Amino acid sequence: MSSSYWRNCLFAVLLGVAGLGIALSSRYRSDAIWPVWASLAVSLCSAAGLVGGYGLDAWRSVSHGQQIPLRNTAVPTALLGIGVLLVLSVGELSAARPGSGWRGDLLVAIACLGGGLAGATMFGIRHTANLPLPQGTFEQREQAVVALVSLRRLLQRLTTALGSLVALSTLALGASVLMTKNPAKELVVVFGAGGSILVGAFYVPAAAALRGRGERLSAAIFVSAAPTTTTELVERLEQRSKLEQLMGVDRTAYAELSTALPVLSPLIASAAIFLPK
C-alpha cells in the first residue's frame, strides 16, 4: 500500500479521536440520543481526515507539471472559510447562552479544515481549465481531451466528498437539536442549505470552466475545411456532438448540479429532523 493510504488513515484516526474527545466532553452523555450524536461526530471528524487526505492527493495530481497561483486557489478557499467562521461566531454570540455551542462549532471547523483541501483543488481545476489550449498536433489536442475528461471526473469525486461532510454535519446538528431539546429545529434546514450553497460555490465555477474549455477544444478540433456534401456535414456534426457529450459540453447548469447530487442531499437529510419520533 502507498504512503498516501497510510497518511490518510492517520488523518482519519487522529481527527476521529478528536471527535471522540468532543463527544465525551458533552454534558448530555446520559441522554438516549447521545450515542447517535457521538457516532455522527466521530464519523464526521474521521471523514474530514479522509477528505483532507484525498484533497491533498488530488491537489498533487492537478498541480503536477504546473505552478498554480495561490490567489486562484488558497485565497478564495480562505475567504470562504473565514465567512463560515464569521457566521459561526455571530450565531454563537446571538445565542441564548453564548458559548454553549462550542462543540458544534468545533466540529464544523474540523469539517471545514478537511474540506478546505478538496475545495482548493476544485479551484485549481478551474485554473487549469482556463489555461490556453495547446497549439500543436492533433495528438496534443487528443491528450487535452483526455485530460479534460479526467479533470471532470476528479471534480465530481471531490464534490461527492464535500457533500458527504455537509450531510454528516447536518445529521450531527439534527441529533444535537434533539439531544439538547432545542426548539429552533429550523436551524437544521438553514444549516443544510448553507452547506449545500458552500459546496456549490466550489463546484459551479470549476464546472463552468471545464465546460468552456470543452467548447474551445471542440471548436479547435473541428476547425478543418468545411464539408462539401450533406452526408459529410451530418457525419461531422454527429462526431462533434459525441465529442462534446464526452467532454460534458452539452450539460446545462441544472444537469451539472444533478450530477453532483450529494450537494443537495443535506437538504433531504435535514428534513429528517421533522419526522415524528
C-alpha positions as CSV (number, residue, x, y, z in Angstrom):
1,M,0.0,0.0,0.0
2,S,1.2,3.5,-0.8
3,S,2.3,6.0,1.8
4,S,-0.7,8.3,0.9
5,Y,-3.0,5.5,2.1
6,W,-1.4,5.3,5.5
7,R,-1.3,9.0,5.7
8,N,-5.0,9.3,5.0
9,C,-5.7,6.6,7.6
10,L,-3.6,8.5,10.1
11,F,-5.6,11.7,9.4
12,A,-8.8,9.8,9.9
13,V,-7.7,8.2,13.1
14,L,-6.3,11.5,14.6
15,L,-9.4,13.5,13.8
16,G,-11.7,10.7,14.8
17,V,-10.0,10.7,18.2
18,A,-10.6,14.5,18.4
19,G,-14.2,13.9,17.6
20,L,-14.5,11.3,20.3
21,G,-13.0,13.8,22.8
22,I,-15.5,16.4,21.8
23,A,-18.3,13.9,22.2
24,L,-17.1,12.8,25.6
25,S,-17.0,16.4,26.9
26,S,-20.7,16.7,26.4
27,R,-22.9,17.0,29.5
28,Y,-25.7,15.1,27.8
29,R,-23.9,11.7,27.9
30,S,-26.9,10.2,29.9
31,D,-29.3,11.2,27.1
32,A,-30.7,8.5,24.9
33,I,-29.7,10.5,21.8
34,W,-26.1,11.0,22.9
35,P,-24.7,7.7,21.3
36,V,-26.2,8.7,18.0
37,W,-24.8,12.2,18.1
38,A,-21.4,10.9,19.3
39,S,-21.2,8.4,16.5
40,L,-22.0,11.1,14.0
41,A,-19.4,13.5,15.5
42,V,-16.7,10.8,15.3
43,S,-17.7,9.8,11.8
44,L,-17.7,13.5,10.7
45,C,-14.2,14.1,12.0
46,S,-12.9,10.8,10.5
47,A,-14.4,11.7,7.2
48,A,-12.9,15.1,7.4
49,G,-9.5,13.4,7.7
50,L,-10.1,11.2,4.7
51,V,-11.4,14.0,2.6
52,G,-8.4,16.2,3.5
53,G,-6.0,13.4,2.6
54,Y,-7.8,12.8,-0.7
55,G,-7.9,16.5,-1.4
56,L,-4.1,16.6,-0.9
57,D,-3.6,13.7,-3.3
58,A,-5.9,15.4,-5.9
59,W,-4.0,18.7,-5.5
60,R,-0.8,17.0,-6.3
61,S,-2.4,15.4,-9.4
62,V,-3.8,18.7,-10.6
63,S,-0.7,20.8,-9.9
64,H,1.7,18.3,-11.5
65,G,3.8,20.0,-14.1
66,Q,2.5,23.5,-13.5
67,Q,2.5,26.3,-11.0
68,I,-0.9,27.2,-9.7
69,P,-1.1,30.7,-8.2
70,L,-2.3,30.8,-4.6
71,R,-4.5,33.8,-5.4
72,N,-6.6,31.5,-7.6
73,T,-6.9,28.6,-5.0
74,A,-5.8,29.3,-1.5
75,V,-7.2,32.9,-1.3
76,P,-10.8,32.1,-2.3
77,T,-10.8,29.0,-0.2
78,A,-9.6,31.0,2.8
79,L,-12.2,33.7,2.2
80,L,-15.0,31.1,2.2
81,G,-13.6,29.6,5.3
82,I,-13.4,33.0,7.1
83,G,-17.0,33.5,6.0
84,V,-18.0,30.3,7.7
85,L,-16.2,31.2,10.9
86,L,-17.9,34.6,10.9
87,V,-21.3,33.0,10.6
88,L,-20.5,30.6,13.4
89,S,-19.2,33.5,15.6
90,V,-22.3,35.6,15.0
91,G,-24.6,32.6,15.7
92,E,-22.7,31.8,18.9
93,L,-22.8,35.4,20.2
94,S,-26.5,35.8,19.4
95,A,-27.5,32.5,21.1
96,A,-29.5,32.4,24.3
97,R,-26.4,31.1,26.1
98,P,-23.3,32.4,24.2
99,G,-20.5,29.8,24.2
100,S,-22.7,26.8,24.9
101,G,-22.5,25.5,21.3
102,W,-18.7,25.4,21.0
103,R,-18.7,21.7,20.4
104,G,-20.8,22.0,17.3
105,D,-18.7,25.0,16.1
106,L,-15.5,22.9,16.6
107,L,-17.0,20.0,14.6
108,V,-17.8,22.4,11.8
109,A,-14.3,23.9,11.9
110,I,-12.8,20.4,11.6
111,A,-15.0,19.6,8.7
112,C,-14.0,22.9,7.0
113,L,-10.3,22.1,7.6
114,G,-10.6,18.7,5.9
115,G,-12.9,20.0,3.1
116,G,-10.7,23.1,2.5
117,L,-8.0,21.0,0.7
118,A,-10.6,19.5,-1.6
119,G,-12.1,22.9,-2.2
120,A,-8.7,24.4,-3.0
121,T,-8.2,21.6,-5.5
122,M,-11.5,22.4,-7.2
123,F,-10.3,26.0,-7.6
124,G,-7.1,24.5,-9.0
125,I,-9.2,22.6,-11.6
126,R,-10.9,25.9,-12.6
127,H,-7.5,27.5,-13.0
128,T,-6.2,24.6,-15.2
129,A,-9.4,24.6,-17.3
130,N,-8.9,28.3,-18.0
131,L,-5.3,27.8,-19.4
132,P,-4.8,28.3,-23.2
133,L,-5.3,25.3,-25.4
134,P,-2.3,23.5,-26.8
135,Q,-1.5,24.9,-30.3
136,G,0.2,21.8,-31.7
137,T,-0.5,18.5,-33.4
138,F,-3.8,16.5,-33.3
139,E,-2.2,14.1,-30.8
140,Q,-1.6,17.0,-28.3
141,R,-5.3,18.0,-28.6
142,E,-6.3,14.4,-28.1
143,Q,-4.3,14.4,-24.9
144,A,-6.0,17.7,-23.9
145,V,-9.4,16.0,-24.3
146,V,-8.3,13.0,-22.2
147,A,-7.0,15.4,-19.5
148,L,-10.3,17.3,-19.6
149,V,-12.4,14.2,-19.0
150,S,-10.1,13.2,-16.1
151,L,-10.5,16.6,-14.5
152,R,-14.3,16.4,-14.8
153,R,-14.3,13.0,-13.1
154,L,-12.0,14.3,-10.4
155,L,-14.3,17.3,-9.8
156,Q,-17.3,15.0,-9.4
157,R,-15.4,12.9,-6.9
158,L,-14.3,15.9,-4.9
159,T,-17.9,17.2,-4.9
160,T,-19.1,13.9,-3.6
161,A,-16.5,14.1,-0.8
162,L,-17.5,17.6,0.2
163,G,-21.2,16.7,0.0
164,S,-20.6,13.8,2.5
165,L,-19.1,16.2,5.0
166,V,-22.1,18.5,4.7
167,A,-24.5,15.6,5.1
168,L,-22.8,14.2,8.2
169,S,-22.5,17.6,9.8
170,T,-26.2,18.3,9.1
171,L,-27.2,15.0,10.6
172,A,-25.0,15.7,13.6
173,L,-26.7,19.0,14.1
174,G,-30.1,17.4,13.9
175,A,-29.1,14.8,16.6
176,S,-27.8,17.7,18.7
177,V,-31.0,19.6,18.4
178,L,-33.0,16.5,19.6
179,M,-30.5,15.8,22.4
180,T,-30.5,19.3,23.8
181,K,-34.3,19.8,23.3
182,N,-33.5,22.9,21.2
183,P,-36.8,24.4,19.9
184,A,-35.1,26.0,16.9
185,K,-35.4,23.0,14.6
186,E,-35.4,25.2,11.6
187,L,-31.7,25.8,12.2
188,V,-31.0,22.3,10.8
189,V,-32.6,23.2,7.4
190,V,-30.8,26.5,7.3
191,F,-27.5,24.8,8.1
192,G,-28.1,22.1,5.4
193,A,-29.0,24.8,2.8
194,G,-25.9,26.9,3.7
195,G,-23.6,23.8,3.4
196,S,-25.1,23.0,0.1
197,I,-24.5,26.5,-1.2
198,L,-20.9,26.4,0.1
199,V,-20.2,23.2,-1.8
200,G,-21.9,24.7,-4.9
201,A,-19.6,27.7,-4.6
202,F,-16.6,25.4,-5.1
203,Y,-18.3,23.2,-7.8
204,V,-20.0,25.6,-10.1
205,P,-17.0,27.8,-11.1
206,A,-14.9,24.7,-11.8
207,A,-17.7,23.0,-13.8
208,A,-18.3,26.1,-15.9
209,A,-14.6,26.5,-16.6
210,L,-14.4,22.8,-17.8
211,R,-17.4,23.3,-20.0
212,G,-15.9,26.4,-21.6
213,R,-12.6,24.5,-22.2
214,G,-14.5,21.7,-23.8
215,E,-16.2,24.1,-26.2
216,R,-12.9,25.6,-27.2
217,L,-11.4,22.2,-27.7
218,S,-14.3,21.1,-29.8
219,A,-14.0,24.2,-32.0
220,A,-10.2,23.7,-32.4
221,I,-10.5,20.0,-33.4
222,F,-13.2,20.6,-36.0
223,V,-11.6,23.7,-37.5
224,S,-10.7,21.9,-40.7
225,A,-12.2,22.6,-44.1
226,A,-15.9,22.7,-44.3
227,P,-17.8,19.6,-45.6
228,T,-18.8,19.6,-49.3
229,T,-21.8,17.3,-49.1
230,T,-24.8,16.9,-46.8
231,T,-23.6,13.4,-45.8
232,E,-20.2,14.8,-44.7
233,L,-22.0,17.6,-42.8
234,V,-24.2,15.2,-40.9
235,E,-21.3,12.9,-40.0
236,R,-19.2,15.9,-38.9
237,L,-22.0,17.2,-36.7
238,E,-22.6,13.7,-35.2
239,Q,-18.9,13.3,-34.4
240,R,-18.7,16.7,-32.9
241,S,-21.9,16.0,-30.8
242,K,-20.4,12.8,-29.5
243,L,-17.1,14.5,-28.5
244,E,-19.0,17.3,-26.7
245,Q,-21.1,14.8,-24.8
246,L,-17.9,13.0,-23.8
247,M,-16.4,16.3,-22.5
248,G,-19.7,17.4,-20.9
249,V,-20.1,20.5,-23.0
250,D,-23.8,19.8,-23.6
251,R,-24.7,19.8,-19.9
252,T,-26.7,22.7,-18.5
253,A,-26.2,24.2,-15.1
254,Y,-29.1,22.1,-13.8
255,A,-27.6,18.9,-15.2
256,E,-24.3,19.8,-13.6
257,L,-25.9,20.1,-10.2
258,S,-27.9,16.9,-10.8
259,T,-24.6,15.1,-11.5
260,A,-23.3,16.3,-8.2
261,L,-26.4,15.1,-6.3
262,P,-24.5,15.0,-2.9
263,V,-24.6,18.8,-3.0
264,L,-28.4,18.7,-2.5
265,S,-28.5,15.6,-0.2
266,P,-28.0,17.6,3.1
267,L,-31.4,19.3,2.4
268,I,-33.1,15.9,2.2
269,A,-31.2,14.7,5.3
270,S,-32.1,17.8,7.3
271,A,-35.8,17.2,6.7
272,A,-35.5,14.0,8.9
273,I,-35.5,16.2,12.0
274,F,-39.1,17.0,11.4
275,L,-40.2,13.3,11.1
276,P,-42.3,12.1,14.0
277,K,-40.4,10.0,16.6
